[in-house]
Amino acid sequence: MNKILRMLAVVILVAVGVTVWDGFFILPEGRQAVITQFGAPVGEPVREAGLKFKTPFIQVVQYFDKRVLIWDGDPNQIPTNDKTFVYMDNTARWRIADPLRFLQAVGTEQRANSLLNDIIAGTVRDLVNKNDLIEIIRSSDWSPEFMAATVQSRDMIVPPKVGRDKISGMVLAEASKVTPQYGIELLDVMLKRVNYIESVRLRVYDRMISERKRIAAEKRSTGEGRKAEILGRVDRELQEITSSARREATEIRGQADAEAAKIYAQAYSGHGEFYAFLKSLESYRQILSQNTSLVLNTDSDLLKYLERQHLSK
């Protein structure tokens, strides 16, 4: 009897140990779980973290992430509506909103990424095909006034009708119609990078170089015109200043000559003999030198003061 009781106690302890070892599980923070029994889901998904119980050995716990996950697609070559081929590199944020449906429809995060690649890449391709390149590379708040400081020619500024951010919103809206059936909630989609393919990129670079050369030539032409205008204005102002200075000099010289003539007239009228004597001395200074020989008539006015000087001696 005691042996039977000991055997029964051992069986009970083993059962309790097995139950504790495989019957309880801990659900960490940021995780959610679905309990399956023979491959079929049992009950509601477990979302709250903590110590949980399941039937040992019969039931299995499938864990899924509850946090926001990142999908990063491969760059794809896509033609725009205006027949320009571009590489589109997209990214998105998503999370498992319904783990039970996710388990039944998808199963793993790797398959979910592959599924999102088909859904999002296809939606992006459709919308890029329907829009011109300008709508893909410029945001909806882009305007001539906003970008005037960075664009050389305002004639080149063409505001977009939709814009990159609104196209991203349209991709999110279209893709979000499909993902709920897989237990996935799509939070946002972004066009991470847009780039030309190699052949188009070379043509764009050539066009950019030509445009910069055109702008440079326009600036040089404007500078030359401005230079000619400044030089013309400087030359005109110089001629005006020179003419004004000459006129003023002529006026001053005329006034001085008039004043001198007036003084001479006053001196001549008051002291005629002395004035005649001074003028004769000035004439002597201009005519006579050490090697000068003069032949004068006896009644010459120039000889008059010389005779007086000779007679006085």
Secondary structure, 3 states (H helix, E strand, C coil): CHHHHHHHHHHHHHHHHHHHHHHEEEECCCEEEEEEECCEECCCCECCCEEEECCCCCEEEEEEECCCEEEECCCEEEECCCCCEEEEEEEEEEEECCHHHHHHHCCCHHHHHHHHHHHHHHHHHHHHHCCCHHHHHCCCCCCHHHHCCCCCCHHHCCCCCCCHHHHHHHHHHHHHCCHHHHCEEEEEEEEEEEEECHHHHHHHHHHHHHHHHHHHHHHHHHHHHHHHHHHHHHHHHHHHHHHHHHHHHHHHHHHHHHHHHHHHHHHHHHCHHHHHHHHHHHHHHHHCCCCCCCCCCCCCHHHHHHHHHHHHC
